[in-house]
Amino acid sequence: MWLKVIIMVLLIGNLVALGSAFYTLMVDQGRAGKRTANLLFVRVALAVLLLVAVAYGLWSGDLGISAPWYNPQN
């Protein structure tokens, strides 16, 4: 259960960082500044953490494939 909460928080944080980077890109409009680059770095870091959390969940068995068309016996 806690892993799903962590994954959702990382996903929402990733979307917020992407939106914030887009906003600062539109507001700065090419002026010298590192706000957009810093926010995109935060986004990449959150995406890496999200991938690690999903990989850990699949490895540990906390997450699984529950699609109706998935048949693990084949």
PDB file with SEQRES, HELIX, SHEET and CRYST1 records, atoms N, CA, C and O in Angstrom:
SEQRES   1 A   74  MET TRP LEU LYS VAL ILE ILE MET VAL LEU LEU ILE GLY          
SEQRES   2 A   74  ASN LEU VAL ALA LEU GLY SER ALA PHE TYR THR LEU MET          
SEQRES   3 A   74  VAL ASP GLN GLY ARG ALA GLY LYS ARG THR ALA ASN LEU          
SEQRES   4 A   74  LEU PHE VAL ARG VAL ALA LEU ALA VAL LEU LEU LEU VAL          
SEQRES   5 A   74  ALA VAL ALA TYR GLY LEU TRP SER GLY ASP LEU GLY ILE          
SEQRES   6 A   74  SER ALA PRO TRP TYR ASN PRO GLN ASN                          
HELIX    1 AA1 TRP A    2  ASP A   28  1                                  27    
HELIX    2 AA2 ARG A   35  SER A   60  1                                  26    
CRYST1    1.000    1.000    1.000  90.00  90.00  90.00 P 1           1          
ATOM      1  N   MET A   1       0.825  -1.200   0.000  1.00  0.00           N  
ATOM      2  CA  MET A   1       0.000   0.000   0.000  1.00  0.00           C  
ATOM      3  C   MET A   1       0.865   1.258   0.000  1.00  0.00           C  
ATOM      4  O   MET A   1       0.596   2.203  -0.743  1.00  0.00           O  
ATOM      5  N   TRP A   2       1.892   1.267   0.827  1.00  0.00           N  
ATOM      6  CA  TRP A   2       2.739   2.467   0.927  1.00  0.00           C  
ATOM      7  C   TRP A   2       3.469   2.723  -0.368  1.00  0.00           C  
ATOM      8  O   TRP A   2       3.743   3.876  -0.703  1.00  0.00           O  
ATOM      9  N   LEU A   3       3.794   1.672  -1.108  1.00  0.00           N  
ATOM     10  CA  LEU A   3       4.508   1.838  -2.370  1.00  0.00           C  
ATOM     11  C   LEU A   3       3.631   2.531  -3.412  1.00  0.00           C  
ATOM     12  O   LEU A   3       4.122   3.342  -4.197  1.00  0.00           O  
ATOM     13  N   LYS A   4       2.360   2.219  -3.421  1.00  0.00           N  
ATOM     14  CA  LYS A   4       1.437   2.867  -4.360  1.00  0.00           C  
ATOM     15  C   LYS A   4       1.284   4.350  -4.032  1.00  0.00           C  
ATOM     16  O   LYS A   4       1.162   5.177  -4.935  1.00  0.00           O  
ATOM     17  N   VAL A   5       1.289   4.683  -2.763  1.00  0.00           N  
ATOM     18  CA  VAL A   5       1.207   6.091  -2.356  1.00  0.00           C  
ATOM     19  C   VAL A   5       2.468   6.842  -2.793  1.00  0.00           C  
ATOM     20  O   VAL A   5       2.387   7.965  -3.291  1.00  0.00           O  
ATOM     21  N   ILE A   6       3.619   6.221  -2.604  1.00  0.00           N  
ATOM     22  CA  ILE A   6       4.880   6.845  -3.021  1.00  0.00           C  
ATOM     23  C   ILE A   6       4.891   7.054  -4.533  1.00  0.00           C  
ATOM     24  O   ILE A   6       5.327   8.100  -5.013  1.00  0.00           O  
ATOM     25  N   ILE A   7       4.414   6.066  -5.278  1.00  0.00           N  
ATOM     26  CA  ILE A   7       4.383   6.191  -6.736  1.00  0.00           C  
ATOM     27  C   ILE A   7       3.456   7.317  -7.164  1.00  0.00           C  
ATOM     28  O   ILE A   7       3.788   8.077  -8.074  1.00  0.00           O  
ATOM     29  N   MET A   8       2.306   7.436  -6.524  1.00  0.00           N  
ATOM     30  CA  MET A   8       1.376   8.521  -6.882  1.00  0.00           C  
ATOM     31  C   MET A   8       1.954   9.892  -6.526  1.00  0.00           C  
ATOM     32  O   MET A   8       1.793  10.845  -7.289  1.00  0.00           O  
ATOM     33  N   VAL A   9       2.618  10.000  -5.386  1.00  0.00           N  
ATOM     34  CA  VAL A   9       3.233  11.277  -4.995  1.00  0.00           C  
ATOM     35  C   VAL A   9       4.330  11.660  -5.992  1.00  0.00           C  
ATOM     36  O   VAL A   9       4.434  12.822  -6.385  1.00  0.00           O  
ATOM     37  N   LEU A  10       5.145  10.688  -6.399  1.00  0.00           N  
ATOM     38  CA  LEU A  10       6.198  10.972  -7.378  1.00  0.00           C  
ATOM     39  C   LEU A  10       5.607  11.360  -8.728  1.00  0.00           C  
ATOM     40  O   LEU A  10       6.134  12.248  -9.398  1.00  0.00           O  
ATOM     41  N   LEU A  11       4.524  10.710  -9.136  1.00  0.00           N  
ATOM     42  CA  LEU A  11       3.884  11.049 -10.403  1.00  0.00           C  
ATOM     43  C   LEU A  11       3.303  12.457 -10.373  1.00  0.00           C  
ATOM     44  O   LEU A  11       3.478  13.222 -11.321  1.00  0.00           O  
ATOM     45  N   ILE A  12       2.622  12.798  -9.306  1.00  0.00           N  
ATOM     46  CA  ILE A  12       2.053  14.141  -9.186  1.00  0.00           C  
ATOM     47  C   ILE A  12       3.167  15.183  -9.090  1.00  0.00           C  
ATOM     48  O   ILE A  12       3.068  16.250  -9.695  1.00  0.00           O  
ATOM     49  N   GLY A  13       4.221  14.885  -8.337  1.00  0.00           N  
ATOM     50  CA  GLY A  13       5.358  15.798  -8.254  1.00  0.00           C  
ATOM     51  C   GLY A  13       6.024  16.007  -9.600  1.00  0.00           C  
ATOM     52  O   GLY A  13       6.471  17.111  -9.910  1.00  0.00           O  
ATOM     53  N   ASN A  14       6.093  14.958 -10.396  1.00  0.00           N  
ATOM     54  CA  ASN A  14       6.664  15.052 -11.733  1.00  0.00           C  
ATOM     55  C   ASN A  14       5.832  15.980 -12.611  1.00  0.00           C  
ATOM     56  O   ASN A  14       6.378  16.807 -13.342  1.00  0.00           O  
ATOM     57  N   LEU A  15       4.521  15.842 -12.538  1.00  0.00           N  
ATOM     58  CA  LEU A  15       3.644  16.710 -13.331  1.00  0.00           C  
ATOM     59  C   LEU A  15       3.717  18.164 -12.864  1.00  0.00           C  
ATOM     60  O   LEU A  15       3.698  19.083 -13.683  1.00  0.00           O  
ATOM     61  N   VAL A  16       3.800  18.370 -11.556  1.00  0.00           N  
ATOM     62  CA  VAL A  16       3.910  19.736 -11.028  1.00  0.00           C  
ATOM     63  C   VAL A  16       5.230  20.374 -11.462  1.00  0.00           C  
ATOM     64  O   VAL A  16       5.255  21.545 -11.839  1.00  0.00           O  
ATOM     65  N   ALA A  17       6.323  19.615 -11.412  1.00  0.00           N  
ATOM     66  CA  ALA A  17       7.615  20.150 -11.846  1.00  0.00           C  
ATOM     67  C   ALA A  17       7.603  20.478 -13.330  1.00  0.00           C  
ATOM     68  O   ALA A  17       8.169  21.488 -13.748  1.00  0.00           O  
ATOM     69  N   LEU A  18       6.960  19.631 -14.131  1.00  0.00           N  
ATOM     70  CA  LEU A  18       6.872  19.906 -15.566  1.00  0.00           C  
ATOM     71  C   LEU A  18       6.049  21.154 -15.840  1.00  0.00           C  
ATOM     72  O   LEU A  18       6.422  21.974 -16.679  1.00  0.00           O  
ATOM     73  N   GLY A  19       4.938  21.301 -15.143  1.00  0.00           N  
ATOM     74  CA  GLY A  19       4.120  22.507 -15.303  1.00  0.00           C  
ATOM     75  C   GLY A  19       4.833  23.757 -14.832  1.00  0.00           C  
ATOM     76  O   GLY A  19       4.718  24.811 -15.457  1.00  0.00           O  
ATOM     77  N   SER A  20       5.558  23.654 -13.751  1.00  0.00           N  
ATOM     78  CA  SER A  20       6.315  24.804 -13.249  1.00  0.00           C  
ATOM     79  C   SER A  20       7.423  25.193 -14.210  1.00  0.00           C  
ATOM     80  O   SER A  20       7.677  26.380 -14.415  1.00  0.00           O  
ATOM     81  N   ALA A  21       8.087  24.206 -14.803  1.00  0.00           N  
ATOM     82  CA  ALA A  21       9.136  24.504 -15.778  1.00  0.00           C  
ATOM     83  C   ALA A  21       8.551  25.186 -17.001  1.00  0.00           C  
ATOM     84  O   ALA A  21       9.147  26.119 -17.538  1.00  0.00           O  
ATOM     85  N   PHE A  22       7.390  24.729 -17.443  1.00  0.00           N  
ATOM     86  CA  PHE A  22       6.740  25.369 -18.587  1.00  0.00           C  
ATOM     87  C   PHE A  22       6.349  26.807 -18.255  1.00  0.00           C  
ATOM     88  O   PHE A  22       6.518  27.706 -19.078  1.00  0.00           O  
ATOM     89  N   TYR A  23       5.828  27.021 -17.053  1.00  0.00           N  
ATOM     90  CA  TYR A  23       5.444  28.374 -16.648  1.00  0.00           C  
ATOM     91  C   TYR A  23       6.662  29.306 -16.607  1.00  0.00           C  
ATOM     92  O   TYR A  23       6.603  30.422 -17.124  1.00  0.00           O  
ATOM     93  N   THR A  24       7.751  28.860 -16.002  1.00  0.00           N  
ATOM     94  CA  THR A  24       8.933  29.720 -15.933  1.00  0.00           C  
ATOM     95  C   THR A  24       9.539  29.942 -17.314  1.00  0.00           C  
ATOM     96  O   THR A  24      10.123  30.995 -17.569  1.00  0.00           O  
ATOM     97  N   LEU A  25       9.406  28.961 -18.209  1.00  0.00           N  
ATOM     98  CA  LEU A  25       9.879  29.144 -19.578  1.00  0.00           C  
ATOM     99  C   LEU A  25       9.084  30.239 -20.279  1.00  0.00           C  
ATOM    100  O   LEU A  25       9.654  31.041 -21.018  1.00  0.00           O  
ATOM    101  N   MET A  26       7.784  30.277 -20.056  1.00  0.00           N  
ATOM    102  CA  MET A  26       6.947  31.292 -20.692  1.00  0.00           C  
ATOM    103  C   MET A  26       7.166  32.667 -20.054  1.00  0.00           C  
ATOM    104  O   MET A  26       7.144  33.680 -20.754  1.00  0.00           O  
ATOM    105  N   VAL A  27       7.374  32.716 -18.756  1.00  0.00           N  
ATOM    106  CA  VAL A  27       7.552  33.994 -18.067  1.00  0.00           C  
ATOM    107  C   VAL A  27       8.929  34.587 -18.378  1.00  0.00           C  
ATOM    108  O   VAL A  27       9.033  35.783 -18.651  1.00  0.00           O  
ATOM    109  N   ASP A  28       9.977  33.776 -18.341  1.00  0.00           N  
ATOM    110  CA  ASP A  28      11.333  34.284 -18.576  1.00  0.00           C  
ATOM    111  C   ASP A  28      11.564  34.657 -20.033  1.00  0.00           C  
ATOM    112  O   ASP A  28      12.245  35.644 -20.308  1.00  0.00           O  
ATOM    113  N   GLN A  29      11.028  33.911 -20.952  1.00  0.00           N  
ATOM    114  CA  GLN A  29      11.134  34.148 -22.392  1.00  0.00           C  
ATOM    115  C   GLN A  29      12.564  34.407 -22.842  1.00  0.00           C  
ATOM    116  O   GLN A  29      12.850  35.425 -23.473  1.00  0.00           O  
ATOM    117  N   GLY A  30      13.450  33.491 -22.517  1.00  0.00           N  
ATOM    118  CA  GLY A  30      14.805  33.539 -23.045  1.00  0.00           C  
ATOM    119  C   GLY A  30      15.790  34.384 -22.258  1.00  0.00           C  
ATOM    120  O   GLY A  30      16.971  34.419 -22.601  1.00  0.00           O  
ATOM    121  N   ARG A  31      15.345  35.060 -21.224  1.00  0.00           N  
ATOM    122  CA  ARG A  31      16.290  35.811 -20.405  1.00  0.00           C  
ATOM    123  C   ARG A  31      17.218  34.858 -19.682  1.00  0.00           C  
ATOM    124  O   ARG A  31      16.878  33.703 -19.426  1.00  0.00           O  
ATOM    125  N   ALA A  32      18.389  35.361 -19.358  1.00  0.00           N  
ATOM    126  CA  ALA A  32      19.369  34.509 -18.676  1.00  0.00           C  
ATOM    127  C   ALA A  32      18.832  34.127 -17.303  1.00  0.00           C  
ATOM    128  O   ALA A  32      18.550  34.987 -16.468  1.00  0.00           O  
ATOM    129  N   GLY A  33      18.700  32.855 -17.089  1.00  0.00           N  
ATOM    130  CA  GLY A  33      18.215  32.346 -15.815  1.00  0.00           C  
ATOM    131  C   GLY A  33      18.256  30.839 -15.831  1.00  0.00           C  
ATOM    132  O   GLY A  33      18.215  30.208 -16.888  1.00  0.00           O  
ATOM    133  N   LYS A  34      18.336  30.279 -14.663  1.00  0.00           N  
ATOM    134  CA  LYS A  34      18.454  28.830 -14.579  1.00  0.00           C  
ATOM    135  C   LYS A  34      17.227  28.193 -13.941  1.00  0.00           C  
ATOM    136  O   LYS A  34      17.252  27.014 -13.587  1.00  0.00           O  
ATOM    137  N   ARG A  35      16.159  28.961 -13.794  1.00  0.00           N  
ATOM    138  CA  ARG A  35      14.977  28.407 -13.126  1.00  0.00           C  
ATOM    139  C   ARG A  35      14.386  27.242 -13.905  1.00  0.00           C  
ATOM    140  O   ARG A  35      14.060  26.206 -13.325  1.00  0.00           O  
ATOM    141  N   THR A  36      14.248  27.407 -15.217  1.00  0.00           N  
ATOM    142  CA  THR A  36      13.667  26.343 -16.033  1.00  0.00           C  
ATOM    143  C   THR A  36      14.551  25.108 -16.026  1.00  0.00           C  
ATOM    144  O   THR A  36      14.058  23.988 -15.892  1.00  0.00           O  
ATOM    145  N   ALA A  37      15.851  25.304 -16.170  1.00  0.00           N  
ATOM    146  CA  ALA A  37      16.773  24.169 -16.173  1.00  0.00           C  
ATOM    147  C   ALA A  37      16.758  23.446 -14.830  1.00  0.00           C  
ATOM    148  O   ALA A  37      16.809  22.216 -14.787  1.00  0.00           O  
ATOM    149  N   ASN A  38      16.688  24.191 -13.748  1.00  0.00           N  
ATOM    150  CA  ASN A  38      16.642  23.568 -12.416  1.00  0.00           C  
ATOM    151  C   ASN A  38      15.359  22.767 -12.229  1.00  0.00           C  
ATOM    152  O   ASN A  38      15.387  21.668 -11.675  1.00  0.00           O  
ATOM    153  N   LEU A  39      14.239  23.311 -12.687  1.00  0.00           N  
ATOM    154  CA  LEU A  39      12.978  22.584 -12.553  1.00  0.00           C  
ATOM    155  C   LEU A  39      12.957  21.342 -13.439  1.00  0.00           C  
ATOM    156  O   LEU A  39      12.391  20.319 -13.054  1.00  0.00           O  
ATOM    157  N   LEU A  40      13.560  21.420 -14.604  1.00  0.00           N  
ATOM    158  CA  LEU A  40      13.634  20.234 -15.456  1.00  0.00           C  
ATOM    159  C   LEU A  40      14.571  19.188 -14.855  1.00  0.00           C  
ATOM    160  O   LEU A  40      14.344  17.989 -15.017  1.00  0.00           O  
ATOM    161  N   PHE A  41      15.610  19.628 -14.171  1.00  0.00           N  
ATOM    162  CA  PHE A  41      16.474  18.688 -13.457  1.00  0.00           C  
ATOM    163  C   PHE A  41      15.692  17.993 -12.343  1.00  0.00           C  
ATOM    164  O   PHE A  41      15.843  16.789 -12.138  1.00  0.00           O  
ATOM    165  N   VAL A  42      14.872  18.733 -11.634  1.00  0.00           N  
ATOM    166  CA  VAL A  42      14.029  18.148 -10.585  1.00  0.00           C  
ATOM    167  C   VAL A  42      13.074  17.134 -11.207  1.00  0.00           C  
ATOM    168  O   VAL A  42      12.845  16.065 -10.642  1.00  0.00           O  
ATOM    169  N   ARG A  43      12.521  17.468 -12.363  1.00  0.00           N  
ATOM    170  CA  ARG A  43      11.610  16.553 -13.045  1.00  0.00           C  
ATOM    171  C   ARG A  43      12.303  15.253 -13.425  1.00  0.00           C  
ATOM    172  O   ARG A  43      11.742  14.171 -13.245  1.00  0.00           O  
ATOM    173  N   VAL A  44      13.512  15.354 -13.946  1.00  0.00           N  
ATOM    174  CA  VAL A  44      14.258  14.147 -14.325  1.00  0.00           C  
ATOM    175  C   VAL A  44      14.578  13.310 -13.087  1.00  0.00           C  
ATOM    176  O   VAL A  44      14.481  12.083 -13.122  1.00  0.00           O  
ATOM    177  N   ALA A  45      14.954  13.964 -12.010  1.00  0.00           N  
ATOM    178  CA  ALA A  45      15.253  13.242 -10.774  1.00  0.00           C  
ATOM    179  C   ALA A  45      14.005  12.524 -10.245  1.00  0.00           C  
ATOM    180  O   ALA A  45      14.093  11.383  -9.790  1.00  0.00           O  
ATOM    181  N   LEU A  46      12.853  13.185 -10.303  1.00  0.00           N  
ATOM    182  CA  LEU A  46      11.612  12.548  -9.867  1.00  0.00           C  
ATOM    183  C   LEU A  46      11.239  11.386 -10.782  1.00  0.00           C  
ATOM    184  O   LEU A  46      10.723  10.372 -10.314  1.00  0.00           O  
ATOM    185  N   ALA A  47      11.494  11.526 -12.080  1.00  0.00           N  
ATOM    186  CA  ALA A  47      11.198  10.440 -13.015  1.00  0.00           C  
ATOM    187  C   ALA A  47      12.083   9.226 -12.738  1.00  0.00           C  
ATOM    188  O   ALA A  47      11.621   8.088 -12.821  1.00  0.00           O  
ATOM    189  N   VAL A  48      13.342   9.464 -12.411  1.00  0.00           N  
ATOM    190  CA  VAL A  48      14.238   8.359 -12.086  1.00  0.00           C  
ATOM    191  C   VAL A  48      13.778   7.669 -10.801  1.00  0.00           C  
ATOM    192  O   VAL A  48      13.760   6.441 -10.723  1.00  0.00           O  
ATOM    193  N   LEU A  49      13.410   8.459  -9.803  1.00  0.00           N  
ATOM    194  CA  LEU A  49      12.896   7.875  -8.562  1.00  0.00           C  
ATOM    195  C   LEU A  49      11.612   7.088  -8.809  1.00  0.00           C  
ATOM    196  O   LEU A  49      11.391   6.048  -8.190  1.00  0.00           O  
ATOM    197  N   LEU A  50      10.769   7.580  -9.710  1.00  0.00           N  
ATOM    198  CA  LEU A  50       9.537   6.875 -10.051  1.00  0.00           C  
ATOM    199  C   LEU A  50       9.844   5.533 -10.705  1.00  0.00           C  
ATOM    200  O   LEU A  50       9.225   4.523 -10.370  1.00  0.00           O  
ATOM    201  N   LEU A  51      10.780   5.517 -11.620  1.00  0.00           N  
ATOM    202  CA  LEU A  51      11.166   4.259 -12.261  1.00  0.00           C  
ATOM    203  C   LEU A  51      11.764   3.274 -11.252  1.00  0.00           C  
ATOM    204  O   LEU A  51      11.494   2.074 -11.307  1.00  0.00           O  
ATOM    205  N   VAL A  52      12.571   3.791 -10.341  1.00  0.00           N  
ATOM    206  CA  VAL A  52      13.156   2.923  -9.304  1.00  0.00           C  
ATOM    207  C   VAL A  52      12.058   2.351  -8.412  1.00  0.00           C  
ATOM    208  O   VAL A  52      12.100   1.173  -8.057  1.00  0.00           O  
ATOM    209  N   ALA A  53      11.085   3.168  -8.050  1.00  0.00           N  
ATOM    210  CA  ALA A  53       9.999   2.692  -7.186  1.00  0.00           C  
ATOM    211  C   ALA A  53       9.164   1.628  -7.894  1.00  0.00           C  
ATOM    212  O   ALA A  53       8.796   0.628  -7.278  1.00  0.00           O  
ATOM    213  N   VAL A  54       8.862   1.823  -9.164  1.00  0.00           N  
ATOM    214  CA  VAL A  54       8.090   0.826  -9.914  1.00  0.00           C  
ATOM    215  C   VAL A  54       8.900  -0.459 -10.079  1.00  0.00           C  
ATOM    216  O   VAL A  54       8.369  -1.557  -9.911  1.00  0.00           O  
ATOM    217  N   ALA A  55      10.183  -0.321 -10.407  1.00  0.00           N  
ATOM    218  CA  ALA A  55      11.031  -1.510 -10.564  1.00  0.00           C  
ATOM    219  C   ALA A  55      11.121  -2.274  -9.251  1.00  0.00           C  
ATOM    220  O   ALA A  55      11.063  -3.503  -9.251  1.00  0.00           O  
ATOM    221  N   TYR A  56      11.261  -1.568  -8.133  1.00  0.00           N  
ATOM    222  CA  TYR A  56      11.295  -2.235  -6.828  1.00  0.00           C  
ATOM    223  C   TYR A  56       9.961  -2.938  -6.543  1.00  0.00           C  
ATOM    224  O   TYR A  56       9.942  -4.057  -6.031  1.00  0.00           O  
ATOM    225  N   GLY A  57       8.869  -2.286  -6.874  1.00  0.00           N  
ATOM    226  CA  GLY A  57       7.560  -2.890  -6.642  1.00  0.00           C  
ATOM    227  C   GLY A  57       7.359  -4.154  -7.457  1.00  0.00           C  
ATOM    228  O   GLY A  57       6.801  -5.132  -6.957  1.00  0.00           O  
ATOM    229  N   LEU A  58       7.802  -4.146  -8.692  1.00  0.00           N  
ATOM    230  CA  LEU A  58       7.693  -5.355  -9.510  1.00  0.00           C  
ATOM    231  C   LEU A  58       8.633  -6.440  -9.021  1.00  0.00           C  
ATOM    232  O   LEU A  58       8.272  -7.617  -9.008  1.00  0.00           O  
ATOM    233  N   TRP A  59       9.831  -6.057  -8.619  1.00  0.00           N  
ATOM    234  CA  TRP A  59      10.816  -7.028  -8.136  1.00  0.00           C  
ATOM    235  C   TRP A  59      10.365  -7.679  -6.837  1.00  0.00           C  
ATOM    236  O   TRP A  59      10.507  -8.888  -6.655  1.00  0.00           O  
ATOM    237  N   SER A  60       9.818  -6.865  -5.931  1.00  0.00           N  
ATOM    238  CA  SER A  60       9.425  -7.390  -4.621  1.00  0.00           C  
ATOM    239  C   SER A  60       8.074  -8.095  -4.646  1.00  0.00           C  
ATOM    240  O   SER A  60       7.742  -8.826  -3.713  1.00  0.00           O  
ATOM    241  N   GLY A  61       7.304  -7.886  -5.686  1.00  0.00           N  
ATOM    242  CA  GLY A  61       5.992  -8.509  -5.769  1.00  0.00           C  
ATOM    243  C   GLY A  61       4.876  -7.651  -5.222  1.00  0.00           C  
ATOM    244  O   GLY A  61       3.722  -8.078  -5.234  1.00  0.00           O  
ATOM    245  N   ASP A  62       5.175  -6.454  -4.742  1.00  0.00           N  
ATOM    246  CA  ASP A  62       4.122  -5.554  -4.259  1.00  0.00           C  
ATOM    247  C   ASP A  62       3.247  -5.056  -5.398  1.00  0.00           C  
ATOM    248  O   ASP A  62       2.061  -4.792  -5.203  1.00  0.00           O  
ATOM    249  N   LEU A  63       3.823  -4.925  -6.579  1.00  0.00           N  
ATOM    250  CA  LEU A  63       3.083  -4.541  -7.777  1.00  0.00           C  
ATOM    251  C   LEU A  63       3.058  -5.735  -8.715  1.00  0.00           C  
ATOM    252  O   LEU A  63       3.982  -6.547  -8.725  1.00  0.00           O  
ATOM    253  N   GLY A  64       2.021  -5.833  -9.484  1.00  0.00           N  
ATOM    254  CA  GLY A  64       1.923  -6.939 -10.425  1.00  0.00           C  
ATOM    255  C   GLY A  64       1.074  -6.545 -11.620  1.00  0.00           C  
ATOM    256  O   GLY A  64       0.488  -5.464 -11.668  1.00  0.00           O  
ATOM    257  N   ILE A  65       1.027  -7.443 -12.566  1.00  0.00           N  
ATOM    258  CA  ILE A  65       0.232  -7.212 -13.766  1.00  0.00           C  
ATOM    259  C   ILE A  65      -1.141  -7.814 -13.524  1.00  0.00           C  
ATOM    260  O   ILE A  65      -1.260  -9.008 -13.250  1.00  0.00           O  
ATOM    261  N   SER A  66      -2.173  -6.996 -13.624  1.00  0.00           N  
ATOM    262  CA  SER A  66      -3.527  -7.485 -13.384  1.00  0.00           C  
ATOM    263  C   SER A  66      -4.424  -7.284 -14.600  1.00  0.00           C  
ATOM    264  O   SER A  66      -5.646  -7.229 -14.462  1.00  0.00           O  
ATOM    265  N   ALA A  67      -3.839  -7.174 -15.776  1.00  0.00           N  
ATOM    266  CA  ALA A  67      -4.628  -7.011 -16.985  1.00  0.00           C  
ATOM    267  C   ALA A  67      -5.365  -8.315 -17.290  1.00  0.00           C  
ATOM    268  O   ALA A  67      -4.798  -9.395 -17.123  1.00  0.00           O  
ATOM    269  N   PRO A  68      -6.621  -8.229 -17.736  1.00  0.00           N  
ATOM    270  CA  PRO A  68      -7.381  -9.458 -17.982  1.00  0.00           C  
ATOM    271  C   PRO A  68      -6.812 -10.300 -19.124  1.00  0.00           C  
ATOM    272  O   PRO A  68      -7.053 -11.506 -19.170  1.00  0.00           O  
ATOM    273  N   TRP A  69      -6.076  -9.701 -20.029  1.00  0.00           N  
ATOM    274  CA  TRP A  69      -5.526 -10.451 -21.155  1.00  0.00           C  
ATOM    275  C   TRP A  69      -4.151 -11.049 -20.854  1.00  0.00           C  
ATOM    276  O   TRP A  69      -3.605 -11.779 -21.681  1.00  0.00           O  
ATOM    277  N   TYR A  70      -3.588 -10.752 -19.692  1.00  0.00           N  
ATOM    278  CA  TYR A  70      -2.280 -11.275 -19.334  1.00  0.00           C  
ATOM    279  C   TYR A  70      -2.424 -12.679 -18.766  1.00  0.00           C  
ATOM    280  O   TYR A  70      -3.162 -12.893 -17.804  1.00  0.00           O  
ATOM    281  N   ASN A  71      -1.725 -13.629 -19.358  1.00  0.00           N  
ATOM    282  CA  ASN A  71      -1.767 -15.018 -18.903  1.00  0.00           C  
ATOM    283  C   ASN A  71      -0.332 -15.463 -18.635  1.00  0.00           C  
ATOM    284  O   ASN A  71       0.407 -15.730 -19.583  1.00  0.00           O  
ATOM    285  N   PRO A  72       0.081 -15.550 -17.373  1.00  0.00           N  
ATOM    286  CA  PRO A  72       1.471 -15.883 -17.077  1.00  0.00           C  
ATOM    287  C   PRO A  72       1.831 -17.334 -17.371  1.00  0.00           C  
ATOM    288  O   PRO A  72       3.016 -17.668 -17.367  1.00  0.00           O  
ATOM    289  N   GLN A  73       0.871 -18.200 -17.623  1.00  0.00           N  
ATOM    290  CA  GLN A  73       1.168 -19.606 -17.893  1.00  0.00           C  
ATOM    291  C   GLN A  73       1.748 -19.810 -19.294  1.00  0.00           C  
ATOM    292  O   GLN A  73       2.385 -20.834 -19.542  1.00  0.00           O  
ATOM    293  N   ASN A  74       1.546 -18.878 -20.204  1.00  0.00           N  
ATOM    294  CA  ASN A  74       2.042 -19.044 -21.575  1.00  0.00           C  
ATOM    295  C   ASN A  74       3.490 -18.713 -21.676  1.00  0.00           C  
ATOM    296  O   ASN A  74       4.069 -18.799 -22.759  1.00  0.00           O  
TER     297      ASN A  74                                                      
END                                                                             
